[in-house]
């Protein structure tokens, strides 16, 4: 069945200007082309209430100018006075984060700077670079409170310029599989779900265009965000039901990075998106385990997206993704940090014999990911003093209890593996064992790809590919189930394990897109090095957010090839993590609680800084008893089991259709035209600001600079054979070019970064472990400073350095033989031969015998047929020639519709 004619809706509010009068704020939003405008009127005379008026009308540029002119004239002090303006421009912005109130009036939070971080099929993902917080009520009606300034400082302690992301057209709170599955809904369902939108705006060409064109109508789809990963949901709560949806900009917190993998010139974008949960969010020792609703601490959903950037469309391009999750052990447990110990003892706070909180957590995962749910538990199994093993024993009991009520084919799979024990052993290779686990996990869950299997995989079947799990549909494959990795902190060990699983999934993704011949990737290739750097940036960022320092143990540490200098860095990160946990985590926790709306300041009640603990804020069952008690045996949500292994959230049912907004557009409408949104032909673009030139490039940053070396990113290199290792031999200009970091570059040290990231409880490894790593590590080669004179001599490079070979005056005899064969091949390839006689028994001695690699006539390595041009293309070409001679062709009906559409968008 062909894919439905559907496209994501693009927000028409991307540029904002806030105008100010004494009585009101006027927030004017427009699309990038500045052809459509919307206006919000915010009352400034209410001291504590938020009064916002949205007339839902779409203005043209001329109408907005007239409106602002009338407002300026009507708000002047004296009628007709030209000296003083009644309407002043306050600030320009790119989106509204939300509205917040403490003890006085409301504030509006605006995004004033943004930076493009990634691109998925033409849909841009931006990072917030700067924000502006503006107090709404006028000074004449402001009622001051002495504690307002302190709440404001606490709120602003959440640095919105650190790892907060948004998109105008792509739903970041959902996975790529969900977003593309929604676009492939059958046309019959989309027609029934189409909303009545004629009251919003009147279009004089709407009936004529959509009715006469028939198939030219395109369904625009906007899905409701997944609230768990939205961080400004509470800030938008006050206006969600009163303003148009284009004003609502949902942001996520976590990580977003993108790199370009060049495969013989073919651009493949590798994107890593991490969504941090806004439920039970906090810092390392202050948020452990789970709350009463099944939300766990440090829960992050990591998605790796792979797509061919040469084709941008969601419907025509090739896209693949794989999702995995990390999160704290879903039990009631905590660690007391008042003892000032590096490893506080683990205590179980509540007895949970029926695994109530674990059931709630895994129920959420079944709804979002389907089955099987695979748990990879990396905590220690053998300890002299029982510490981490407490969590393993309780988790095994909970999973065993829950599995006895699930069907066997959908049971939760539990994989315990003591990663720290294997790391200390000199005989075991940690990553080899992780690779075996990763292969079995990916085979069970499968991955998402939006195109059917290639015909070459049928002709040359691969053994690993045929064993792959997931759910196969006519349009590709779906990932069913997810891997949930945890240790104690879900930082160092978890990031390495997730990298190994992601590396295994990346091989399958490349194979599914027809880019490699076998689903297998080796270390020390350009592709894996690029992916490893992306994952380390991802791990550092998440570690800063949760633990206060960057990663202590990296992939190179577990490969036992880390340089000597890495150990001193590990010690500094451990100390930084300890300092952050002991002295700054409490303030950061208060800021997160205030920002997410977990705590709401109220007059006459204790302030945030007066609370002895925030336990009651995150566990709602401590303040009120639940009216209904969940079953201890049927612990899943109704309807989830009958759709397994598919996730319930992606099933086409009435409940899920209510989460969608569907509207039919003309095919030239800006709201669904991603080509216009991406290329923006109405704007002047410069190469310096083009995102694709700044991201990490496998050819520029990882491939060796000697051209004679195989340019394939899947060729194994030597440890010192990378593009980054030769920076010392380049000039300063080349060095700055080569050292350009990707938009998702690693964050600076914690002293310079205002964000918070995470790290691992296994930071304090034994000295025995460090010794084992040190003995097998490889020191870094440092360039001698005295070689600066040699660098000036090598400015003019030899032909060997430039071309990979030394050019000689006379070709060798072997080269002449090869050239002679090439000439004979060119002379004989046009001779008339019988098509069935591919090879004859008699050959010349020095002529190569060519055997076709395929039985198809057009799929041959040496046979080329001229392209066929259809009749319509020939007519367009002839019309173009005649137009150059001054003979214009009469316009057709479609041309009139396009011209009317242009006039309506530009002038009406």
C-alpha positions in Angstrom: 0.0 0.0 0.0 1.5 3.4 -0.9 2.2 5.8 2.0 -0.5 8.3 2.8 -0.3 11.8 1.6 0.6 13.2 5.1 3.2 15.6 6.4 4.1 17.1 9.8 2.7 20.5 10.4 5.2 23.4 10.6 4.6 26.0 13.2 3.8 29.4 11.7 5.2 31.3 14.7 9.0 31.2 14.5 9.8 34.9 14.7 8.5 37.0 17.6 8.5 40.6 18.5 7.2 41.9 21.9 5.7 45.4 21.8 5.0 47.3 25.0 2.4 49.8 26.1 1.5 50.9 29.6 -1.6 48.7 29.6 -0.6 45.7 27.5 2.0 43.7 25.9 1.5 42.7 22.2 3.4 39.6 21.1 3.5 39.5 17.3 4.6 36.1 15.8 5.3 35.4 12.2 6.4 32.6 9.9 10.0 32.8 8.5 8.8 34.4 5.3 6.9 37.0 7.2 3.8 36.5 5.2 1.5 35.3 8.0 1.2 36.9 11.5 -0.5 36.1 14.7 -1.0 38.5 17.7 -1.3 37.8 21.4 -2.6 40.5 23.7 -1.3 40.3 27.3 -2.9 42.5 30.0 -0.5 44.3 32.3 -3.1 45.8 34.6 -3.8 42.6 36.6 -1.3 42.3 39.5 -1.5 38.5 39.9 -3.7 37.0 37.2 -2.6 36.1 33.6 -5.0 37.5 31.0 -4.1 36.6 27.5 -6.3 37.2 24.4 -5.7 35.3 21.1 -8.1 36.3 18.4 -7.0 33.3 16.3 -6.9 35.5 13.2 -4.1 35.2 10.7 -2.8 38.7 9.7 -0.9 39.7 6.6 2.1 41.9 6.7 0.1 45.0 5.7 -2.6 44.3 8.3 0.0 44.0 11.1 1.6 47.3 10.1 -1.7 49.0 10.2 -2.6 47.4 13.6 0.7 48.5 15.1 0.3 51.9 13.7 -3.1 52.4 15.2 -1.8 51.1 18.6 1.1 53.5 18.5 -1.2 56.4 17.6 -3.8 55.5 20.2 -1.4 55.1 23.1 0.5 58.3 22.8 0.3 60.8 25.7 -1.3 63.5 23.5 -3.2 62.9 20.4 -1.2 63.8 17.3 2.1 64.2 19.3 5.0 62.9 17.1 7.8 63.1 19.6 6.8 60.3 22.0 5.8 56.8 20.9 2.9 55.1 22.5 4.1 51.6 21.4 7.7 50.6 22.0 9.6 47.5 20.8 10.7 45.5 23.9 12.5 42.4 22.6 12.8 40.0 19.6 12.6 36.3 20.2 12.2 32.9 18.5 9.7 31.2 20.8 7.9 31.2 24.1 9.2 28.9 26.9 6.2 29.6 29.1 4.7 31.7 31.9 5.6 31.4 35.5 4.4 33.1 38.7 5.9 32.9 42.2 4.4 35.3 44.8 3.8 38.4 42.7 2.7 38.6 39.1 3.5 36.5 36.1 6.7 36.4 34.1 7.0 35.5 30.4 10.1 33.5 29.3 11.2 34.1 25.7 14.0 32.4 23.6 16.2 35.2 22.4 19.0 33.2 20.8 19.1 29.8 19.2 21.5 27.6 17.4 20.9 24.8 14.9 22.1 21.5 16.3 20.7 18.8 13.9 18.6 18.2 10.9 16.3 15.3 10.4 14.8 15.1 7.0 14.8 18.9 6.6 13.3 19.4 10.1 15.7 21.6 12.1 16.4 21.0 15.8 17.6 24.0 17.7 19.4 24.5 21.0 18.4 27.4 23.3 21.4 29.7 23.5 19.8 32.6 25.6 16.5 33.5 27.2 14.9 36.6 28.5 12.5 36.7 31.5 10.1 39.7 31.5 7.8 40.7 34.3 4.3 41.3 32.9 2.4 43.6 35.3 2.9 47.3 35.2 4.9 49.0 37.9 1.9 51.0 39.0 -0.1 47.8 39.9 2.8 45.7 41.1 2.5 44.3 44.7 6.0 43.6 45.9 6.9 40.6 48.1 10.3 40.3 50.0 10.9 36.7 48.9 10.1 37.2 45.2 13.7 38.0 44.3 15.0 34.8 45.9 12.5 32.6 44.0 13.5 34.4 40.8 17.2 33.5 41.5 16.4 29.9 42.2 14.3 29.6 39.0 17.0 31.1 36.9 19.5 28.7 38.4 18.2 26.2 35.8 20.3 27.4 32.9 18.1 27.2 29.8 21.1 27.8 27.6 22.5 24.4 28.6 21.2 21.4 26.6 17.6 22.4 26.1 16.3 21.7 22.6 13.2 22.4 20.5 11.9 22.1 16.9 9.2 24.0 15.0 8.1 21.0 12.9 9.5 17.7 14.5 8.1 16.2 17.7 11.2 15.7 19.8 9.3 14.1 22.7 8.5 11.1 20.5 10.7 8.7 18.6 11.3 8.7 14.9 9.4 5.4 14.6 6.3 7.0 16.2 6.5 10.2 14.1 6.8 8.3 10.8 4.2 5.7 11.8 1.7 8.5 12.4 2.4 9.9 8.9 1.6 6.4 7.4 -1.9 6.2 8.8 -4.4 5.1 6.2 -6.2 7.9 4.3 -9.6 6.8 5.4 -8.7 7.4 9.1 -7.1 10.7 8.3 -10.3 11.9 6.5 -12.4 11.0 9.5 -10.0 12.8 11.8 -9.7 16.0 9.8 -10.6 18.9 12.0 -13.0 21.6 10.8 -10.7 24.7 10.4 -12.7 27.1 8.2 -13.6 29.2 11.2 -9.9 29.9 11.9 -9.2 31.6 8.6 -11.2 32.4 5.4 -9.6 31.4 2.1 -11.2 32.5 -1.1 -9.3 29.8 -3.0 -9.7 27.0 -0.5 -12.8 25.3 -2.0 -11.6 25.8 -5.6 -8.1 24.5 -5.0 -8.8 21.5 -2.9 -12.0 20.4 -4.8 -10.7 20.7 -8.3 -7.2 19.3 -7.6 -8.5 16.2 -6.0 -5.3 14.4 -5.0 -3.3 17.6 -4.5 -4.6 18.0 -0.9 -2.1 17.0 1.8 -3.0 16.0 5.3 -1.0 17.9 8.0 -0.6 16.0 11.2 0.4 17.4 14.6 0.7 14.9 17.5 0.3 15.6 21.2 3.7 15.6 22.9 4.7 12.9 25.3 4.5 14.8 28.6 7.2 12.7 30.3 10.0 14.3 28.2 8.6 17.8 28.0 10.3 20.2 30.4 8.1 23.3 30.0 4.7 21.5 30.3 3.9 23.3 33.6 5.0 26.7 32.2 2.6 26.4 29.3 -0.3 25.0 31.4 -1.8 28.4 32.0 -2.2 29.2 28.2 -2.5 25.7 26.6 -6.3 25.9 26.2 -6.5 29.6 25.3 -4.0 30.2 22.5 -3.4 28.7 19.1 -1.2 25.6 19.0 1.5 27.4 17.0 2.3 29.5 20.1 3.1 26.3 22.1 6.8 25.4 21.8 7.7 22.2 23.7 11.3 21.8 24.8 13.3 18.8 25.9 16.3 18.4 28.1 19.2 16.1 27.5 21.6 15.9 24.5 21.4 16.3 20.7 24.4 15.7 18.4 24.8 15.1 14.7 27.8 14.0 12.6 28.2 13.4 8.9 29.4 10.0 7.7 30.7 10.2 4.1 30.7 6.9 2.3 32.5 7.6 -1.0 30.9 11.0 -1.1 27.4 9.8 -0.1 26.3 11.8 3.0 24.9 9.8 5.8 23.8 11.7 8.9 24.2 10.0 12.3 22.1 11.7 15.0 22.0 11.0 18.7 19.1 12.4 20.7 18.8 11.9 24.5 15.5 12.8 26.2 15.7 13.3 29.9 12.5 12.5 31.9 10.9 15.5 33.7 9.3 13.1 36.2 11.2 12.5 39.3 14.1 14.6 37.9 17.0 15.7 40.1 20.6 15.2 41.1 22.6 12.2 41.9 22.3 11.3 45.5 19.0 13.3 46.0 17.0 11.3 43.5 17.4 7.5 43.6 15.1 4.7 42.7 11.5 5.5 41.8 8.5 7.4 43.0 5.0 6.2 43.7 3.9 6.6 40.1 6.7 4.4 38.6 8.9 7.2 37.3 12.6 6.5 38.0 15.5 8.9 38.6 18.0 9.7 35.9 15.7 8.2 33.2 17.0 9.0 29.7 15.7 7.7 26.4 18.5 7.6 23.8 17.7 7.4 20.1 20.2 7.0 17.3 18.9 8.1 13.9 20.6 7.2 10.6 19.4 8.6 7.3 20.6 9.3 3.8 20.9 13.1 3.6 20.9 13.2 -0.2 17.1 12.6 -0.1 15.3 14.9 2.4 11.7 13.8 2.3 10.2 11.6 5.0 8.2 9.8 2.3 10.9 9.2 -0.2 14.1 9.1 2.0 15.6 6.2 3.9 15.5 6.6 7.7 16.4 4.2 10.5 16.4 4.5 14.3 17.2 2.5 17.4 16.0 3.4 20.9 17.4 2.3 24.3 16.7 3.5 27.8 18.7 4.1 31.0 17.3 4.6 34.4 17.7 4.0 38.1 16.6 0.6 39.6 12.8 0.8 39.9 12.6 0.3 43.7 12.1 2.4 46.8 15.7 3.0 47.7 18.0 5.9 48.6 21.5 6.9 49.9 22.1 9.1 52.9 24.6 11.8 52.0 24.8 13.3 55.5 27.7 10.9 56.3 30.0 12.7 53.8 31.2 9.3 52.4 32.2 8.8 48.8 29.9 5.8 48.7 27.0 6.2 51.1 25.3 3.0 52.1 22.2 1.9 50.1 19.0 1.5 52.0 15.6 0.2 51.0 13.0 2.7 52.2 9.8 0.7 51.8 8.9 -2.9 51.6 7.2 -3.7 48.3 6.4 -7.4 48.2 4.0 -7.1 45.2 6.5 -5.0 43.2 3.9 -2.2 42.9 6.3 0.5 41.8 8.2 -1.8 39.4 4.8 -2.8 37.9 3.9 0.9 37.2 7.3 1.5 35.6 7.3 -1.5 33.3 3.7 -0.8 32.4 4.8 2.6 31.1 7.5 0.9 29.1 5.1 -1.7 27.6 2.8 1.1 26.4 5.6 3.1 24.8 8.0 0.4 23.5 6.1 -2.9 23.3 7.7 -6.2 24.2 10.2 -7.6 25.0 11.5 -5.4 27.8 15.1 -6.4 28.4 16.9 -5.4 31.6 20.7 -5.3 31.5 21.8 -5.0 35.2 25.5 -4.0 35.5 25.7 -3.6 39.3 28.3 -5.6 41.3 27.4 -9.2 42.3 30.3 -10.0 44.5 31.2 -7.6 47.3 33.0 -8.0 50.7 30.4 -5.7 52.2 26.9 -5.9 50.8 26.3 -2.7 48.9 25.2 -2.8 45.3 24.0 -6.4 45.6 21.0 -5.2 47.6 19.5 -3.7 44.5 20.2 -6.8 42.4 18.4 -9.1 44.8 15.3 -6.9 45.1 15.2 -6.4 41.3 15.3 -10.1 40.6 12.5 -10.7 43.0 10.4 -8.0 41.4 10.9 -9.2 37.9 10.2 -12.8 38.9 7.0 -11.8 40.5 5.7 -9.7 37.6 6.7 -12.3 35.0 4.4 -15.0 36.4 1.4 -13.0 35.3 2.6 -12.1 31.8 2.4 -14.5 28.8 5.7 -16.3 28.4 6.3 -14.8 24.9 6.1 -11.2 26.4 8.0 -11.8 29.6 10.5 -9.3 30.9 14.0 -10.6 30.1 16.6 -10.0 32.9 20.4 -10.1 32.1 22.7 -9.6 35.1 26.3 -8.9 34.4 28.9 -7.7 36.9 30.8 -5.3 34.6 33.2 -4.1 37.4 34.3 -7.6 38.1 35.1 -8.3 34.4 37.0 -5.0 34.2 39.4 -5.9 37.0 40.2 -9.3 35.3 43.2 -9.3 33.0 42.0 -12.3 31.2 38.6 -11.1 30.2 37.8 -8.5 27.5 34.8 -6.4 28.7 33.8 -5.1 25.3 33.9 -8.6 23.7 31.4 -9.8 26.3 29.3 -6.7 25.8 29.3 -7.3 22.1 27.8 -10.7 22.6 25.1 -9.3 24.8 24.4 -6.5 22.3 24.0 -8.9 19.4 21.4 -11.0 21.3 19.5 -7.8 22.4 19.3 -6.3 18.9 18.2 -9.6 17.5 15.3 -9.6 20.0 14.1 -6.0 19.6 15.0 -5.3 16.0 15.2 -1.7 14.9 13.1 0.8 12.8 13.6 1.4 9.1 11.1 2.9 6.8 12.0 0.9 3.7 11.5 -2.8 2.9 14.5 -5.1 2.8 16.8 -4.7 -0.2 16.6 -7.2 -3.0 20.3 -7.9 -2.6 19.6 -9.2 0.9 17.3 -11.7 -0.7 19.8 -12.7 -3.3 22.7 -12.9 -0.8 21.0 -13.6 2.5 23.0 -13.0 5.7 22.7 -15.4 8.6 22.5 -12.7 11.2 20.0 -10.7 9.2 17.6 -13.6 8.9 17.6 -14.0 12.7 16.7 -10.4 13.4 13.6 -9.8 15.5 11.2 -6.8 15.6 8.1 -6.5 13.5 8.2 -6.6 9.7 5.6 -4.6 7.8 5.2 -3.8 4.1 6.9 -0.5 4.4 9.9 -1.7 6.5 10.6 -2.8 10.0 9.5 -1.7 13.5 11.4 -1.9 16.7 9.4 -3.9 19.3 10.7 -3.8 22.8 13.6 -1.9 24.3 16.8 -2.5 26.2 16.8 -0.9 29.7 20.4 -0.6 31.1 21.2 0.3 34.6 24.0 0.3 37.1 23.9 2.3 40.4 24.2 5.8 38.9 23.5 4.9 35.2 26.5 6.9 34.1 29.9 5.4 33.3 29.2 1.7 33.0 25.8 2.3 31.5 27.2 4.7 28.8 29.8 2.1 27.7 27.2 -0.6 27.5 24.8 1.6 25.6 27.6 2.5 23.2 28.3 -1.2 22.4 24.6 -1.9 21.8 24.3 1.2 19.7 27.4 0.1 17.7 25.8 -3.2 17.0 22.5 -1.6 16.0 24.4 0.9 13.8 25.8 -2.0 11.8 22.3 -3.4 11.2 21.1 0.1 10.2 23.9 0.6 7.7 23.2 -2.8 6.3 19.4 -2.2 6.0 20.2 1.0 4.0 22.4 -0.9 1.6 25.6 0.8 2.7 27.7 -2.2 3.9 27.6 -5.8 2.7 27.5 -7.4 6.2 25.9 -6.2 9.5 29.2 -5.9 11.3 31.4 -3.0 12.3 34.9 -3.1 13.8 36.7 -0.8 16.1 39.3 1.7 14.8 37.3 2.4 11.7 36.3 6.0 10.9 32.6 5.2 11.3 33.0 3.7 14.8 35.4 6.5 15.9 32.8 9.1 14.8 30.1 7.2 16.6 32.3 6.8 19.7 33.0 10.5 19.9 29.3 11.2 19.6 28.5 8.8 22.4 31.2 10.2 24.7 29.8 13.7 24.2 26.4 12.2 25.0 27.7 10.6 28.1 29.6 13.6 29.3 26.5 15.8 29.0 24.2 13.5 30.8 26.8 12.9 33.5 27.1 16.7 34.1 23.4 17.0 34.4 22.9 14.3 37.0 26.3 13.8 38.7 28.0 17.2 38.4 31.1 16.0 36.4 32.0 14.4 33.1 32.4 10.7 32.6 35.1 9.1 34.8 35.4 5.8 32.8 35.1 5.9 29.0 35.1 3.4 26.2 38.9 3.6 25.9 39.2 2.8 29.6 37.3 -0.4 29.2 39.3 -1.2 26.0 42.4 -0.7 28.2 44.0 1.6 25.6 43.5 4.8 27.6 46.6 7.0 27.8 48.5 7.7 31.0 47.1 11.3 31.1 43.6 9.9 31.3 44.1 8.7 34.9 44.8 12.1 36.3 41.7 13.4 34.4 39.6 10.6 36.0 40.8 11.6 39.5 39.8 15.2 38.8 36.4 14.2 37.5 35.9 12.0 40.6 36.8 14.9 42.9 34.6 17.3 40.9 31.7 14.8 41.2 32.2 14.5 44.9 32.3 18.3 45.4 29.2 18.8 43.4 27.2 16.1 45.2 28.2 17.4 48.6 27.8 21.2 48.2 25.8 22.2 45.1 23.3 19.4 44.5 20.8 20.7 47.0 20.5 24.1 45.3 20.2 22.5 41.9 17.5 20.2 43.2 15.5 23.2 44.5 15.8 24.9 41.1 14.6 21.8 39.2 11.6 21.4 41.6 10.6 25.0 41.0 11.2 25.0 37.3 9.2 21.8 36.7 6.3 23.0 38.9 6.8 20.2 41.5 6.8 23.0 44.1 4.5 26.0 43.7 5.0 29.0 46.0 1.9 29.8 48.0 1.3 32.7 50.4 1.1 31.5 54.0 2.9 28.2 53.4 6.5 27.2 54.0 9.0 28.4 51.4 11.0 26.0 49.2 14.2 26.6 51.2 12.4 25.9 54.5 11.4 22.3 53.6 13.4 19.6 55.3 12.9 17.3 52.3 11.2 17.2 48.9 10.0 13.6 49.4 6.4 14.6 49.8 6.5 16.7 46.6 7.5 13.7 44.4 5.5 11.0 46.2 1.9 12.2 45.9 0.5 9.2 47.8 1.9 10.6 51.0 -0.5 13.6 50.8 -3.6 11.8 49.6 -4.8 8.2 49.4 -5.6 6.8 45.9 -9.2 6.2 45.3 -8.6 3.0 43.3 -6.0 0.4 44.0 -4.3 -1.3 41.1 -4.5 -5.1 40.8 -1.5 -7.0 42.1 -1.8 -9.6 39.3 -3.2 -7.7 36.3 -0.7 -5.0 36.7 -0.7 -3.7 33.1 -3.0 -1.1 31.6 -6.1 -2.4 29.8 -5.5 -3.0 26.1 -1.7 -3.2 26.3 -1.4 -7.0 26.1 -3.7 -7.5 23.1 -1.5 -5.4 20.9 1.9 -6.8 22.0 4.6 -7.0 20.7 3.6 -3.7 19.2 3.6 -0.7 21.6 0.1 0.5 22.5 1.0 4.1 21.8 1.6 3.4 18.1 -1.5 1.3 17.5 -4.3 2.9 15.4 -7.1 3.1 17.9 -9.6 5.7 19.0 -7.7 6.6 22.1 -4.5 7.3 20.1 -6.4 9.2 17.4 -7.6 11.7 20.0 -4.0 12.7 20.5 -3.6 13.9 16.9 -4.6 17.1 15.1 -5.3 16.5 11.4 -5.9 19.2 8.9 -6.0 19.2 5.2 -3.8 21.7 3.3 -3.2 22.6 -0.3 0.1 21.1 -1.5 1.7 24.5 -1.7 0.8 25.6 1.8 3.7 26.8 3.9 2.5 24.8 6.9 3.5 21.5 5.3 6.1 22.5 2.7 9.3 21.2 4.3 11.3 22.1 1.2 10.5 25.8 1.6 11.1 25.5 5.3 14.6 24.0 4.9 16.0 25.9 1.9 14.2 29.2 2.6 14.6 30.7 -0.9 13.4 34.1 0.4 16.5 34.5 2.8 20.1 35.3 2.0 22.2 32.4 3.2 25.9 32.3 3.8 28.3 29.4 3.9 29.6 30.5 7.3 26.2 30.0 8.9 25.4 26.8 7.1 25.0 24.0 9.6 26.2 21.1 7.4 29.6 22.7 7.1 30.2 22.9 10.8 29.2 19.4 11.9 31.8 16.7 12.5 32.8 15.0 9.2 34.2 11.5 9.0 36.4 12.4 6.0 37.7 15.7 7.3 38.1 14.8 11.0 38.8 11.1 11.1 40.1 9.8 7.8 43.9 9.9 7.4 45.1 12.7 5.2 47.1 10.5 2.8 44.9 10.1 -0.2 46.5 6.8 -1.1 44.8 5.2 1.9 41.5 3.6 1.4 38.8 6.3 1.8 36.2 3.9 3.1 35.0 4.8 6.6 34.7 1.0 7.3 38.5 0.3 6.9 40.4 -0.5 10.1 43.0 2.2 10.8 46.1 2.2 13.0 45.7 3.9 16.4 47.7 7.0 15.3 46.2 7.0 11.8 43.4 9.6 12.1 42.7 13.0 10.7 42.9 14.4 14.2 46.3 13.0 14.9 48.1 15.0 12.2 47.0 18.4 13.5 50.4 19.1 14.8 51.8 19.0 11.2 49.3 21.5 9.8 49.4 25.3 9.7 47.3 27.3 12.1 44.7 28.0 9.5 44.2 24.3 8.7 44.3 23.5 12.4 41.4 25.8 13.2 39.4 24.2 10.3 40.1 20.7 11.4 39.3 21.4 15.0 35.9 22.8 14.3 33.7 20.8 16.7 30.3 19.5 15.8 27.2 21.4 17.1 27.0 18.7 19.7 30.5 19.1 20.9 31.5 18.0 24.4 30.6 20.5 27.1 33.4 22.4 28.9 34.6 21.5 32.4 32.1 22.0 35.2 33.7 25.2 36.3 32.8 26.8 33.0 29.5 25.1 32.4 26.3 26.0 34.2 24.6 22.7 33.3 24.5 19.6 35.4 25.4 16.2 34.1 25.8 12.8 35.5 28.4 10.3 36.5 28.8 7.0 38.1 28.9 5.5 41.5 31.7 3.2 40.3 34.0 6.2 40.2 36.1 5.0 43.1 37.5 1.8 41.5 40.1 -0.2 43.3 43.8 0.5 42.9 44.2 -3.0 41.6 41.9 -2.1 38.7 43.7 1.2 38.0 47.0 -0.7 37.9 45.7 -3.2 35.5 44.5 -0.5 33.2 47.7 1.5 33.5 50.0 -1.4 32.6 48.2 -2.0 29.3 47.6 1.6 28.3 49.3 3.4 25.5 50.9 6.8 26.1 50.0 9.7 23.9 52.6 10.8 21.4 53.4 14.5 22.1 54.9 16.6 19.4 58.2 18.2 20.4 58.2 21.9 20.5 61.6 22.0 18.8 60.1 20.8 15.6 58.7 24.2 14.7 61.5 24.8 12.3 60.8 21.6 10.5 57.2 22.5 10.0 58.1 25.5 7.9 60.2 23.3 5.6 57.2 21.0 4.9 54.8 23.7 3.7 55.4 22.6 0.1 54.2 19.0 0.1 55.6 16.3 -2.1 53.5 14.5 -4.7 53.6 11.4 -2.5 51.8 13.4 0.3 49.3 15.0 -2.0 48.4 12.1 -4.4 49.6 9.1 -2.5 52.1 8.0 -5.3 55.4 9.3 -6.7 55.0 10.4 -10.3 57.8 9.0 -12.5 58.8 10.0 -16.0 58.3 6.7 -17.7 55.4 4.3 -16.7 56.3 0.8 -15.6 55.8 -2.2 -17.8 52.9 -3.4 -15.7 51.2 -0.1 -16.0 51.6 -0.2 -19.8 50.1 -3.7 -19.8 47.1 -2.6 -17.8 46.6 0.5 -20.1 46.8 -1.7 -23.2 44.1 -4.0 -21.8 42.0 -1.0 -21.1 42.3 0.3 -24.7 41.5 -3.2 -26.1 38.5 -3.3 -23.8 37.3 0.0 -25.1 37.7 -1.0 -28.7 35.9 -4.3 -28.4 33.0 -3.4 -26.1 30.8 -2.0 -29.0 31.1 -5.1 -31.2 27.9 -6.9 -32.1 27.6 -10.0 -30.0 24.8 -12.4 -29.2 23.3 -11.3 -25.9 23.3 -14.8 -24.5 27.0 -15.4 -25.2 28.5 -13.6 -22.2 31.8 -15.4 -22.4 33.4 -17.2 -25.4 35.8 -20.0 -25.2 38.4 -18.3 -27.3 40.1 -15.2 -26.0 43.1 -13.1 -26.9 45.9 -13.6 -24.5 46.1 -10.1 -23.1 42.3 -9.2 -23.1 40.3 -9.4 -19.9 37.3 -11.6 -20.0 34.3 -9.7 -18.5 31.5 -11.7 -16.8 28.4 -9.8 -15.9 27.6 -9.7 -12.2 23.9 -9.9 -12.7 21.4 -11.5 -15.0 19.6 -8.2 -15.5 20.5 -6.2 -18.6 20.4 -2.8 -16.8 22.1 -4.0 -13.6 25.5 -4.6 -15.1 28.9 -3.2 -14.3 29.8 -2.4 -17.9 26.5 -2.0 -19.7 24.9 1.5 -19.7 21.6 2.4 -21.4 20.6 6.0 -22.1 17.9 7.4 -19.8 14.4 7.6 -21.1 12.6 11.0 -21.1 8.9 11.0 -20.7 6.6 13.1 -22.9 5.8 15.7 -20.3 9.5 16.5 -19.7 10.0 16.9 -23.4 7.1 19.3 -23.6 8.5 21.3 -20.7 11.9 21.5 -22.4 10.4 22.7 -25.7 8.3 25.3 -23.8 11.4 26.5 -22.1 13.2 26.9 -25.5 10.2 28.7 -27.0 10.0 31.1 -24.0 13.6 32.0 -24.6 12.7 33.0 -28.2 9.8 35.1 -26.9 7.0 32.6 -27.7 5.1 32.2 -24.4 2.8 29.2 -23.8 -0.7 29.7 -22.5 -1.0 29.1 -18.7 -2.8 26.0 -17.5 -5.2 25.6 -14.6 -2.5 24.4 -12.3 -0.4 27.5 -13.1 -3.3 29.7 -12.2 -3.8 28.0 -8.9 -0.1 28.3 -8.1 -0.2 32.0 -8.9 -3.3 32.5 -6.8 -1.6 30.7 -3.9 1.4 33.0 -4.2 -0.8 36.1 -4.3 -2.8 34.9 -1.3 0.3 34.2 0.8 2.1 37.4 -0.1 -0.5 40.1 -0.2 -3.7 38.9 1.3 
